[in-house]
């Protein structure tokens, strides 16, 4: 749906507000240009935006989602992989983010030059499926600036992060963006699915488009676990109730998850060695105590 809104808006501007030509109306029924233009959407490594065919064009987290399915040749930039603790790696993390932003500029220039315009940019505030990967507010501010300079629609996918799980209703509220994103997608905890958008993205014609939970690291003791088990737990990170940790490798991570599950605690895997926590919004102090006690026992057993 969101991609359709991007494409419709771009083509409407290209036509200067005029209605589509007869050639466009006819050729689109045969999947041909000019009715089906060769437009692209930029996304990021590690991204997960869904399993439908359109969403797979901007999904890059796991092969299980994409193998055997034809997907468009669309541009992809590297999502920053920050080093933790953040306060000890500020300079290096800024360099990592700057390289990513430069890739965004390069991909937009490259595809535009090839006659395959980049009309949209799709990004998650926190890459959940890709490994609970975070980027700084500055990164998102600069990304929005690049998009505006190139007339690229910025979509922020809040399907997993929206509805208060990060401490604010929308995760992108933490970024202090100069203005709201062009499009914000939502679902899951919202008990419905959809997106909101700026007025300029509203289609003129009717029927054009259509007729995942855990805890903040400072609140549930994950930093304490990293101190007690420095060889097992690392890269503690989180925002509101959206947090995760890393383990030495995927096998160790999977062992911990299995042992936790056997003790009645449900946690999820993400990335190649990360475990994510997603507590419900009624998660209280007594639940934290139970979780940390169980997590510590599990780590002791798994580390033996």
C-alpha positions as CSV (number, residue, x, y, z in Angstrom):
1,X,0.0,0.0,0.0
2,X,2.7,2.5,1.0
3,X,4.7,1.8,-2.1
4,X,1.6,2.5,-4.2
5,X,1.2,5.9,-2.6
6,X,4.8,6.8,-3.4
7,X,4.5,5.7,-7.0
8,X,1.2,7.4,-7.6
9,X,2.5,10.7,-6.1
10,X,5.6,10.6,-8.2
11,X,3.7,9.9,-11.5
12,X,1.1,12.6,-10.7
13,X,3.9,15.2,-10.3
14,X,5.6,14.0,-13.5
15,X,2.3,14.5,-15.4
16,X,2.0,17.9,-14.0
17,X,-1.5,17.1,-12.7
18,X,-2.8,16.0,-16.1
19,X,-4.7,12.7,-16.3
20,X,-2.9,9.6,-17.6
21,X,-2.6,9.2,-21.3
22,X,-4.4,6.5,-23.3
23,X,-1.1,4.7,-23.8
24,X,-0.5,4.6,-20.1
25,X,-3.9,3.2,-19.4
26,X,-3.5,0.5,-22.0
27,X,0.1,-0.5,-21.5
28,X,-0.3,-1.0,-17.7
29,X,-2.6,-3.9,-18.3
30,X,0.3,-5.7,-20.1
31,X,2.9,-4.8,-17.4
32,X,4.6,-2.5,-19.9
33,X,5.8,1.1,-19.8
34,X,4.8,3.9,-19.7
35,X,1.8,2.6,-17.7
36,X,4.0,0.5,-15.5
37,X,7.1,2.8,-15.0
38,X,10.4,1.5,-13.8
39,X,10.5,3.3,-10.4
40,X,12.5,2.2,-7.3
41,X,12.4,2.3,-3.5
42,X,15.6,2.5,-1.5
43,X,15.9,0.3,1.6
44,X,18.5,-1.0,4.0
45,X,20.5,-4.1,4.7
46,X,18.9,-6.2,7.5
47,X,15.5,-4.6,6.9
48,X,12.2,-6.4,7.3
49,X,9.1,-4.8,5.9
50,X,6.8,-7.8,5.3
51,X,6.4,-11.0,3.3
52,X,4.1,-9.9,0.4
53,X,5.8,-9.6,-3.0
54,X,6.0,-5.8,-2.9
55,X,7.4,-5.8,0.6
56,X,10.0,-8.3,-0.3
57,X,11.6,-5.8,-2.6
58,X,12.7,-3.8,0.5
59,X,13.2,-6.8,2.9
60,X,16.8,-8.0,3.5
61,X,16.9,-9.8,6.8
62,X,16.7,-13.6,6.2
63,X,16.9,-15.8,3.1
64,X,13.8,-17.7,4.3
65,X,11.7,-14.7,3.4
66,X,13.0,-14.3,-0.1
67,X,14.4,-17.5,-1.6
68,X,12.8,-18.5,-4.9
69,X,10.7,-15.3,-5.3
70,X,11.4,-12.8,-8.0
71,X,12.0,-9.4,-6.6
72,X,12.8,-6.0,-8.2
73,X,16.3,-4.7,-8.6
74,X,16.0,-1.8,-6.2
75,X,18.7,0.1,-4.3
76,X,19.9,-0.9,-0.9
77,X,22.2,0.9,1.5
78,X,23.9,-0.4,4.6
79,X,22.1,0.1,7.9
80,X,24.6,1.3,10.6
81,X,25.8,-1.4,13.0
82,X,26.7,0.6,16.0
83,X,29.2,-0.4,18.7
84,X,28.3,-0.5,22.4
85,X,28.5,1.0,24.9
86,X,27.6,4.1,22.8
87,X,29.4,6.6,25.0
88,X,32.7,4.7,24.5
89,X,32.3,4.5,20.7
90,X,30.9,7.9,19.7
91,X,33.5,8.8,17.1
92,X,33.5,5.3,15.4
93,X,29.7,5.2,15.4
94,X,29.5,8.6,13.8
95,X,31.8,7.3,11.1
96,X,29.7,4.2,10.6
97,X,26.6,6.3,10.2
98,X,28.3,8.7,7.9
99,X,29.3,5.9,5.6
100,X,25.7,4.7,5.5
101,X,24.4,8.1,4.7
102,X,26.9,8.5,1.9
103,X,25.7,5.1,0.5
104,X,22.2,6.5,0.5
105,X,23.3,9.5,-1.6
106,X,25.3,7.3,-4.0
107,X,22.4,4.8,-4.5
108,X,20.0,7.7,-5.3
109,X,22.4,9.2,-7.7
110,X,23.2,5.9,-9.4
111,X,19.6,4.8,-9.9
112,X,18.4,8.2,-11.0
113,X,21.2,8.3,-13.6
114,X,20.2,4.9,-14.9
115,X,16.7,6.2,-15.6
116,X,15.2,4.2,-12.7
117,X,14.3,7.0,-10.3
118,X,14.4,6.5,-6.5
119,X,11.0,7.8,-5.4
120,X,10.9,6.4,-1.9
121,X,13.0,5.4,1.1
122,X,11.8,2.8,3.5
123,X,13.3,2.4,7.0
124,X,12.5,1.0,10.5
125,X,13.2,3.1,13.5
126,X,14.7,0.0,15.1
127,X,15.5,-3.0,12.9
128,X,13.7,-5.7,14.9
129,X,13.9,-8.8,12.7
130,X,17.3,-7.8,11.5
131,X,18.8,-8.0,15.0
132,X,17.4,-5.1,17.0
133,X,19.7,-2.6,15.3
134,X,19.6,1.0,16.4
135,X,20.8,4.2,14.8
136,X,21.1,7.7,16.3
137,X,18.6,10.5,16.1
138,X,21.2,12.4,14.0
139,X,21.3,9.6,11.5
140,X,17.5,9.8,10.9
141,X,17.6,13.6,10.8
142,X,20.3,13.5,8.1
143,X,18.4,10.8,6.2
144,X,15.3,12.9,6.1
145,X,17.4,15.8,4.8
146,X,18.8,13.7,2.0
147,X,15.3,12.5,1.1
148,X,13.9,16.1,1.0
149,X,16.9,17.3,-1.2
150,X,16.2,14.5,-3.7
151,X,12.3,14.6,-3.5
152,X,12.3,11.1,-2.2
153,X,9.3,10.1,0.0
154,X,10.5,9.0,3.5
155,X,8.5,6.1,4.9
156,X,9.1,5.1,8.5
157,X,7.9,1.6,9.2
158,X,6.4,1.5,12.8
159,X,4.7,-1.9,12.4
160,X,6.8,-3.4,15.2
161,X,7.8,-0.2,17.1
162,X,4.6,1.8,17.2
163,X,1.9,2.0,19.9
164,X,4.1,3.0,22.9
165,X,6.6,0.1,23.1
166,X,9.7,2.5,23.0
167,X,8.4,4.9,25.6
168,X,6.7,7.2,23.1
169,X,3.7,6.4,21.0
170,X,5.9,6.4,17.8
171,X,9.6,5.4,18.0
172,X,10.5,8.2,15.5
173,X,9.4,10.7,18.1
174,X,12.7,10.0,19.8
175,X,14.6,11.4,16.7
176,X,13.5,15.1,17.0
177,X,12.9,15.2,13.2
178,X,12.5,18.8,11.8
179,X,9.2,17.6,10.4
180,X,7.0,14.5,10.5
181,X,7.9,11.6,8.1
182,X,6.0,11.6,4.8
183,X,4.5,8.2,5.6
184,X,4.3,6.1,8.8
185,X,3.1,2.5,8.6
186,X,1.5,0.7,11.6
187,X,0.0,-2.7,12.5
188,X,0.4,-5.5,15.1
189,X,-0.3,-3.8,18.6
190,X,-2.5,-1.3,16.9
191,X,-5.0,-4.3,16.2
192,X,-5.3,-3.1,12.6
193,X,-3.0,-2.3,9.8
194,X,-2.5,0.9,7.7
195,X,-0.5,4.0,7.3
196,X,-0.9,7.8,7.7
197,X,0.7,10.2,5.3
198,X,1.0,13.9,4.3
199,X,-1.8,15.4,2.2
200,X,0.2,15.5,-1.0
201,X,0.4,11.7,-1.0
202,X,-3.4,11.3,-1.0
203,X,-4.6,9.7,-4.3
204,X,-7.0,11.7,-6.4
205,X,-9.0,8.8,-7.6
206,X,-10.9,6.3,-5.5
207,X,-9.9,2.6,-5.3
208,X,-6.3,3.3,-6.3
209,X,-4.7,1.7,-3.3
210,X,-7.3,-0.5,-1.5
211,X,-11.4,-0.9,-1.3
212,X,5.8,-7.9,17.9
213,X,7.1,-7.0,22.8
214,X,10.0,-6.8,25.7
215,X,11.8,-4.5,28.2
216,X,14.1,-1.4,28.6
217,X,17.6,-2.4,29.5
218,X,17.8,0.0,32.5
219,X,14.5,-1.4,33.9
220,X,14.9,-5.2,33.7
221,X,18.6,-5.6,34.7
222,X,20.2,-6.6,31.4
223,X,23.2,-4.4,32.1
224,X,23.7,-6.3,35.4
225,X,23.6,-9.6,33.4
226,X,26.3,-8.3,31.1
227,X,28.5,-7.5,34.1
228,X,27.9,-10.9,35.7
229,X,28.4,-12.8,32.4
230,X,30.8,-10.7,30.3
231,X,31.7,-13.7,28.1
232,X,28.1,-14.5,27.3
233,X,26.1,-11.2,27.2
234,X,27.0,-8.1,25.3
235,X,25.7,-5.1,23.4
236,X,22.8,-4.4,25.8
237,X,20.5,-2.0,24.1
238,X,16.9,-0.7,24.3
239,X,14.4,2.0,24.0
240,X,11.3,1.8,26.2
241,X,10.1,-1.8,26.2
242,X,12.0,-2.5,23.0
243,X,15.4,-4.1,23.9
244,X,17.8,-6.9,23.2
245,X,21.2,-8.4,23.9
246,X,23.9,-10.2,21.9
247,X,25.5,-13.6,22.6
248,X,28.8,-15.0,21.3
249,X,27.1,-16.8,18.5
250,X,23.7,-18.0,17.2
251,X,24.1,-21.5,18.7
252,X,24.6,-20.2,22.2
253,X,21.7,-17.7,21.7
254,X,19.4,-20.6,20.6
255,X,20.4,-22.6,23.7
256,X,19.5,-19.7,26.0
257,X,16.2,-19.2,24.3
258,X,15.3,-22.9,24.6
259,X,16.2,-23.0,28.3
260,X,14.3,-19.9,29.0
261,X,11.2,-21.3,27.2
262,X,11.5,-24.5,29.3
263,X,11.3,-22.3,32.4
264,X,8.2,-20.4,31.1
265,X,9.8,-17.3,29.7
266,X,9.2,-16.5,26.1
267,X,11.9,-14.5,24.2
268,X,12.6,-14.2,20.5
269,X,15.7,-14.6,18.3
270,X,16.7,-11.9,15.8
271,X,19.7,-11.2,13.6
272,X,22.5,-13.8,13.7
273,X,23.2,-13.8,17.5
274,X,20.7,-11.5,19.2
275,X,17.8,-12.1,21.5
276,X,15.0,-9.7,21.9
277,X,12.6,-9.0,24.8
278,X,9.2,-7.6,24.1
279,X,7.2,-7.4,27.4
280,X,3.6,-6.3,27.3
281,X,2.8,-2.8,28.5
282,X,1.4,-4.2,31.8
283,X,4.9,-5.6,32.6
284,X,5.5,-4.6,36.2
285,X,8.3,-4.6,38.7
286,X,7.4,-8.1,40.1
287,X,7.6,-9.4,36.5
288,X,11.1,-7.9,36.2
289,X,12.3,-9.7,39.3
290,X,10.9,-13.0,38.0
291,X,12.5,-12.5,34.6
292,X,15.9,-11.5,35.8
293,X,16.1,-14.4,38.3
294,X,15.1,-16.9,35.6
295,X,17.5,-15.3,33.1
296,X,20.4,-15.4,35.5
297,X,19.8,-19.1,36.3
298,X,19.6,-19.9,32.6
299,X,22.9,-18.0,31.8
300,X,24.7,-19.9,34.6
301,X,23.5,-23.2,33.2
302,X,24.2,-22.3,29.6
303,X,27.7,-21.0,30.4
304,X,28.9,-24.2,32.2
